[in-house]
Amino acid sequence: MILVRANQPHLYPAIQPLQRIVYAASGQDVDTVIVDGQVVMRGRKVLTVDEEAVLAAAQDEAMAALSRAKVSPEILMPAGVWG
């Protein structure tokens, strides 16, 4: 089950709530997630995994994949691209 923050400007006017969720809401509007009776996310904070550790591991794996492919990470964002 998910709880959606419906008091967002893009979900107004507050009529036809089902249509608003289906056509205008996105994952960013989900506030709370409950799975098998366990709250796994509350207030957009994941409670069941260490998000920082997952993001760090994903970054490490991406860099390792680039290294294995002999692709320089700078190719993704060349030095000086932002002036």
DSSP file (Angstrom, degrees, kcal/mol; ACC not computed):
  #  RESIDUE AA STRUCTURE BP1 BP2  ACC     N-H-->O    O-->H-N    N-H-->O    O-->H-N    TCO  KAPPA ALPHA  PHI   PSI    X-CA   Y-CA   Z-CA
    1    1 A M              0   0    0      0, 0.0    33,-2.9     0, 0.0     2,-0.4   0.000 360.0 360.0 360.0 142.5    0.0    0.0    0.0
    2    2 A I  E     -A   33   0A   0     31,-0.2     2,-0.5    29,-0.0    31,-0.2  -0.932 360.0-147.9-120.7 149.3    1.2    3.5   -0.7
    3    3 A L  E     -A   32   0A   0     29,-2.7    28,-3.2    -2,-0.4    29,-1.5  -0.975  19.7-154.6-112.7 126.6    0.2    6.8    0.8
    4    4 A V  E     -A   30   0A   0     -2,-0.5     2,-1.2    26,-0.2    26,-0.2  -0.824  19.3-125.1-105.9 137.2    0.5    9.7   -1.6
    5    5 A R        +     0   0    0     24,-3.2     3,-0.2    -2,-0.4    -2,-0.0  -0.698  33.5 177.8 -77.3 101.2    1.0   13.4   -0.6
    6    6 A A        +     0   0    0     -2,-1.2     2,-1.0     1,-0.2    -1,-0.2   0.544  58.0  86.1 -87.4  -7.3   -2.0   14.8   -2.4
    7    7 A N        +     0   0    0     -3,-0.1    -1,-0.2     3,-0.1     5,-0.1  -0.262  62.9 120.7 -91.7  50.9   -1.6   18.4   -1.3
    8    8 A Q  S >  S-     0   0    0     -2,-1.0     3,-2.2    -3,-0.2     4,-0.1  -0.885  72.1-121.6-111.6 144.0    0.8   19.2   -4.2
    9    9 A P  G >  S+     0   0    0      0, 0.0     3,-1.5     0, 0.0    -1,-0.1   0.844 111.5  56.4 -54.1 -37.4    0.1   21.9   -6.8
   10   10 A H  G 3  S+     0   0    0      1,-0.3    -3,-0.1    14,-0.1    -4,-0.0   0.574 103.0  57.0 -75.3  -5.4    0.2   19.5   -9.7
   11   11 A L  G <  S+     0   0    0     -3,-2.2    -1,-0.3    -5,-0.1     4,-0.1   0.178  93.7 138.4-106.1  16.0   -2.5   17.4   -8.0
   12   12 A Y    <   +     0   0    0     -3,-1.5     2,-0.2     2,-0.1    -5,-0.0  -0.820  33.5  57.9-110.5 154.1   -5.0   20.2   -7.8
   13   13 A P  S    S-     0   0    0      0, 0.0     2,-2.5     0, 0.0     7,-0.1   0.481  84.6-130.4 -69.5 153.2   -7.9   20.9   -8.2
   14   14 A A        +     0   0    0     -2,-0.2     2,-0.3     6,-0.0    -2,-0.1  -0.320  69.3 111.3 -79.8  58.2   -8.7   18.3   -5.6
   15   15 A I        +     0   0    0     -2,-2.5     5,-0.2     1,-0.2     0, 0.0  -0.897  69.3  20.9-125.4 158.9  -11.4   16.6   -7.7
   16   16 A Q     >  -     0   0    0     -2,-0.3     4,-2.2     3,-0.1    -1,-0.2   0.953  69.8-172.9  48.4  63.3  -11.3   13.1   -9.3
   17   17 A P  H  > S+     0   0    0      0, 0.0     4,-2.3     0, 0.0     5,-0.2   0.843  77.7  54.2 -59.0 -37.2   -8.6   11.8   -7.0
   18   18 A L  H  > S+     0   0    0      1,-0.2     4,-2.5     2,-0.2     5,-0.2   0.940 110.5  45.8 -63.0 -45.9   -8.1    8.5   -8.8
   19   19 A Q  H  > S+     0   0    0     -3,-0.2     4,-2.9     1,-0.2     5,-0.4   0.888 110.9  54.1 -63.8 -38.5   -7.5   10.3  -12.1
   20   20 A R  H  X>S+     0   0    0     -4,-2.2     4,-2.1    -5,-0.2     5,-1.4   0.917 111.7  44.2 -61.9 -43.3   -5.1   12.8  -10.5
   21   21 A I  H  <5S+     0   0    0     -4,-2.3     4,-0.4     3,-0.2    -2,-0.2   0.928 117.7  44.4 -68.0 -44.0   -3.0    9.9   -9.0
   22   22 A V  H  <5S+     0   0    0     -4,-2.5    -2,-0.2    -5,-0.2    -1,-0.2   0.925 128.1  24.5 -67.3 -44.8   -3.0    7.9  -12.3
   23   23 A Y  H  <5S+     0   0    0     -4,-2.9    -3,-0.2    -5,-0.2    -2,-0.2   0.693 133.9  25.2 -99.7 -20.2   -2.3   10.8  -14.7
   24   24 A A  T  <5S+     0   0    0     -4,-2.1    -3,-0.2    -5,-0.4    -2,-0.1   0.683  98.0  85.6-119.6 -24.5   -0.6   13.5  -12.7
   25   25 A A      < -     0   0    0     -5,-1.4     2,-0.3    -4,-0.4   -19,-0.0  -0.374  51.6-174.0 -79.6 159.6    1.2   11.9   -9.7
   26   26 A S    >   -     0   0    0     -2,-0.1     3,-2.0     1,-0.0     4,-0.3  -0.819  46.7 -83.4-138.4-179.9    4.7   10.3   -9.8
   27   27 A G  G >  S+     0   0    0      1,-0.3     3,-1.4    -2,-0.3    -2,-0.0   0.780 122.1  68.4 -58.8 -27.1    6.9    8.4   -7.6
   28   28 A Q  G 3  S+     0   0    0      1,-0.3    -1,-0.3   -24,-0.0    -3,-0.0   0.692  93.5  58.7 -66.3 -17.3    8.0   11.7   -6.0
   29   29 A D  G <  S+     0   0    0     -3,-2.0   -24,-3.2   -25,-0.1     2,-0.4   0.560  78.8 105.4 -89.1  -8.9    4.5   12.0   -4.5
   30   30 A V  E <   +A    4   0A   0     -3,-1.4   -26,-0.2    -4,-0.3     3,-0.1  -0.609  39.5 171.1 -75.5 124.8    4.7    8.7   -2.6
   31   31 A D  E     +     0   0A   0    -28,-3.2    13,-2.5    -2,-0.4     2,-0.4   0.811  62.0  20.5-100.3 -41.2    5.2    9.5    1.1
   32   32 A T  E     -A    3   0A   0    -29,-1.5   -29,-2.7    10,-0.2     2,-0.4  -0.985  58.2-164.5-137.5 141.4    4.8    6.1    2.8
   33   33 A V  E     -AB   2  41A   0      8,-2.2     7,-2.4    -2,-0.4     8,-1.5  -0.996   4.4-169.8-128.4 132.0    5.0    2.5    1.7
   34   34 A I  E     - B   0  39A   0    -33,-2.9     2,-0.4    -2,-0.4     5,-0.2  -0.987   3.6-176.1-123.4 126.9    3.6   -0.5    3.6
   35   35 A V  E >  S- B   0  38A   0      3,-2.9     3,-2.5    -2,-0.4    -2,-0.0  -0.988  73.1 -16.1-126.3 124.1    4.5   -4.1    2.6
   36   36 A D  T 3  S-     0   0    0     -2,-0.4    -1,-0.1     1,-0.3     3,-0.1   0.856 129.1 -53.4  50.8  38.5    2.9   -7.1    4.4
   37   37 A G  T 3  S+     0   0    0      1,-0.2     2,-0.5    -3,-0.0    -1,-0.3   0.412 115.7 116.5  81.2  -3.0    2.0   -4.8    7.2
   38   38 A Q  E <   -B   35   0A   0     -3,-2.5    -3,-2.9     2,-0.0     2,-0.7  -0.870  66.2-131.0-103.0 128.2    5.6   -3.4    7.6
   39   39 A V  E     +B   34   0A   0     -2,-0.5    -5,-0.2    -5,-0.2     3,-0.1  -0.666  31.5 170.9 -75.1 115.6    6.2    0.2    7.0
   40   40 A V  E     +     0   0A   0     -7,-2.4     7,-2.9    -2,-0.7     8,-0.8   0.629  68.1  25.4-102.9 -17.6    9.3    0.2    4.7
   41   41 A M  E     +BC  33  46A   0     -8,-1.5    -8,-2.2     5,-0.3     2,-0.4  -0.973  63.5 175.4-145.2 132.6    9.2    3.9    3.9
   42   42 A R  E >  S- C   0  45A   0      3,-2.1     3,-1.5    -2,-0.3   -10,-0.2  -0.993  74.8  -1.6-138.2 129.5    7.8    6.8    5.9
   43   43 A G  T 3  S-     0   0    0     -2,-0.4   -11,-0.2   -12,-0.4    -1,-0.1   0.858 129.2 -60.8  61.2  34.6    8.1   10.5    5.1
   44   44 A R  T 3  S+     0   0    0    -13,-2.5     2,-0.6     1,-0.2    -1,-0.3   0.592 111.3 123.6  66.3  13.9   10.1    9.5    2.0
   45   45 A K  E <   -C   42   0A   0     -3,-1.5    -3,-2.1   -14,-0.3     2,-0.3  -0.929  61.8-134.1-106.9 118.8   12.8    7.9    4.2
   46   46 A V  E     -C   41   0A   0     -2,-0.6     5,-0.3    -5,-0.2    -5,-0.3  -0.562  21.1-174.3 -72.1 129.3   13.5    4.2    3.4
   47   47 A L  S    S+     0   0    0     -7,-2.9    -6,-0.2    -2,-0.3    -1,-0.1   0.574  71.3  57.1-101.4 -12.6   13.6    2.4    6.7
   48   48 A T  S    S+     0   0    0     -8,-0.8     2,-0.3     1,-0.1    -1,-0.1   0.578 106.8  34.2-103.8 -10.3   14.7   -1.1    5.6
   49   49 A V  S    S-     0   0    0     -9,-0.2     2,-1.1     0, 0.0     3,-0.1  -0.958  82.7-106.9-138.9 158.8   18.0   -0.5    3.8
   50   50 A D     >  -     0   0    0     -2,-0.3     4,-2.1     1,-0.2     3,-0.2  -0.753  32.3-167.0 -85.3  99.4   20.9    1.9    4.2
   51   51 A E  H  > S+     0   0    0     -2,-1.1     4,-2.7    -5,-0.3     5,-0.2   0.879  84.2  53.2 -58.5 -41.6   20.3    4.2    1.2
   52   52 A E  H  > S+     0   0    0      1,-0.2     4,-2.4     2,-0.2    -1,-0.2   0.898 109.2  49.1 -62.6 -40.0   23.7    5.8    1.4
   53   53 A A  H  > S+     0   0    0     -3,-0.2     4,-2.4     2,-0.2    -1,-0.2   0.896 111.4  49.5 -66.1 -39.9   25.4    2.4    1.3
   54   54 A V  H  X S+     0   0    0     -4,-2.1     4,-2.3     2,-0.2    -2,-0.2   0.924 112.5  47.2 -65.1 -43.8   23.3    1.3   -1.7
   55   55 A L  H  X S+     0   0    0     -4,-2.7     4,-2.3     2,-0.2    -2,-0.2   0.906 112.6  49.5 -64.6 -41.1   24.1    4.5   -3.6
   56   56 A A  H  X S+     0   0    0     -4,-2.4     4,-2.5    -5,-0.2    -2,-0.2   0.915 111.6  48.8 -63.8 -42.8   27.8    4.2   -2.7
   57   57 A A  H  X S+     0   0    0     -4,-2.4     4,-2.5     2,-0.2    -2,-0.2   0.893 110.4  51.3 -64.2 -39.4   27.8    0.6   -3.9
   58   58 A A  H  X S+     0   0    0     -4,-2.3     4,-2.3     2,-0.2    -2,-0.2   0.909 110.6  48.8 -63.8 -41.9   26.1    1.6   -7.1
   59   59 A Q  H  X S+     0   0    0     -4,-2.3     4,-2.4     2,-0.2    -2,-0.2   0.932 111.5  49.5 -62.5 -45.8   28.7    4.3   -7.8
   60   60 A D  H  X S+     0   0    0     -4,-2.5     4,-2.3     1,-0.2    -2,-0.2   0.912 111.6  48.6 -60.0 -43.4   31.5    1.9   -7.1
   61   61 A E  H  X S+     0   0    0     -4,-2.5     4,-2.3     2,-0.2    -1,-0.2   0.881 110.4  51.3 -65.9 -38.5   30.0   -0.7   -9.5
   62   62 A A  H  X S+     0   0    0     -4,-2.3     4,-2.1     2,-0.2    -1,-0.2   0.922 111.6  46.9 -64.4 -43.2   29.5    1.9  -12.2
   63   63 A M  H  X S+     0   0    0     -4,-2.4     4,-2.2     1,-0.2    -2,-0.2   0.888 111.7  51.2 -65.9 -38.6   33.1    3.0  -12.0
   64   64 A A  H  X S+     0   0    0     -4,-2.3     4,-2.7     2,-0.2    -2,-0.2   0.893 108.9  51.2 -64.7 -39.6   34.3   -0.6  -12.0
   65   65 A A  H  X S+     0   0    0     -4,-2.3     4,-1.8     2,-0.2    -2,-0.2   0.905 110.1  49.2 -64.4 -41.1   32.2   -1.2  -15.2
   66   66 A L  H  <>S+     0   0    0     -4,-2.1     5,-3.1     2,-0.2     4,-0.2   0.909 111.4  50.1 -62.7 -41.4   33.8    1.8  -16.8
   67   67 A S  H ><5S+     0   0    0     -4,-2.2     3,-1.4     1,-0.2    -2,-0.2   0.923 109.5  49.8 -63.7 -45.0   37.2    0.6  -15.8
   68   68 A R  H 3<5S+     0   0    0     -4,-2.7    -1,-0.2     1,-0.3    -2,-0.2   0.851 112.1  48.7 -62.3 -33.5   36.6   -2.9  -17.2
   69   69 A A  T 3<5S-     0   0    0     -4,-1.8    -1,-0.3    -5,-0.2    -2,-0.2   0.446 113.2-122.9 -84.4   0.2   35.4   -1.4  -20.5
   70   70 A K  T < 5 +     0   0    0     -3,-1.4     2,-0.5     1,-0.2    -3,-0.2   0.874  63.0 145.4  57.3  40.1   38.5    0.8  -20.5
   71   71 A V      < -     0   0    0     -5,-3.1    -1,-0.2    -6,-0.1    -2,-0.1  -0.933  49.9-126.8-108.8 128.4   36.3    3.9  -20.6
   72   72 A S    >   -     0   0    0     -2,-0.5     3,-1.8     1,-0.1     4,-0.4  -0.537  11.1-134.5 -73.0 134.8   37.5    7.0  -18.8
   73   73 A P  G >> S+     0   0    0      0, 0.0     3,-1.4     0, 0.0     4,-0.7   0.777 102.8  70.9 -59.5 -24.3   35.0    8.4  -16.3
   74   74 A E  G 34 S+     0   0    0      1,-0.3     3,-0.2     2,-0.2    -2,-0.0   0.745  81.9  71.5 -64.8 -22.1   35.8   11.9  -17.8
   75   75 A I  G <4 S+     0   0    0     -3,-1.8    -1,-0.3     1,-0.2    -3,-0.0   0.811  95.1  54.2 -63.5 -27.0   34.0   10.9  -21.0
   76   76 A L  T <4 S+     0   0    0     -3,-1.4    -1,-0.2    -4,-0.4    -2,-0.2   0.851 131.6   8.5 -74.3 -34.1   30.8   11.2  -19.0
   77   77 A M  S  < S-     0   0    0     -4,-0.7    -1,-0.3    -3,-0.2    -2,-0.1  -0.695  85.1-147.4-147.4  87.5   31.6   14.7  -17.9
   78   78 A P    >   -     0   0    0      0, 0.0     3,-1.8     0, 0.0     4,-0.2  -0.207  33.0 -92.7 -59.5 146.1   34.6   16.2  -19.6
   79   79 A A  T 3  S+     0   0    0      1,-0.3     4,-0.0     2,-0.1    -5,-0.0  -0.304 111.1  20.0 -57.0 138.5   36.7   18.7  -17.6
   80   80 A G  T >  S+     0   0    0     -3,-0.1     3,-1.9     1,-0.1    -1,-0.3   0.487  80.0 129.5  82.0   3.9   35.7   22.3  -18.1
   81   81 A V  T <  S+     0   0    0     -3,-1.8    -2,-0.1     1,-0.3    -1,-0.1   0.818  75.7  48.2 -62.5 -28.5   32.2   21.4  -19.4
   82   82 A W  T 3         0   0    0     -4,-0.2    -1,-0.3     1,-0.0    -3,-0.1   0.217 360.0 360.0 -97.9  15.4   30.7   23.8  -16.9
   83   83 A G    <         0   0    0     -3,-1.9    -2,-0.1    -4,-0.0    -4,-0.0   0.438 360.0 360.0  88.4 360.0   33.1   26.6  -17.9
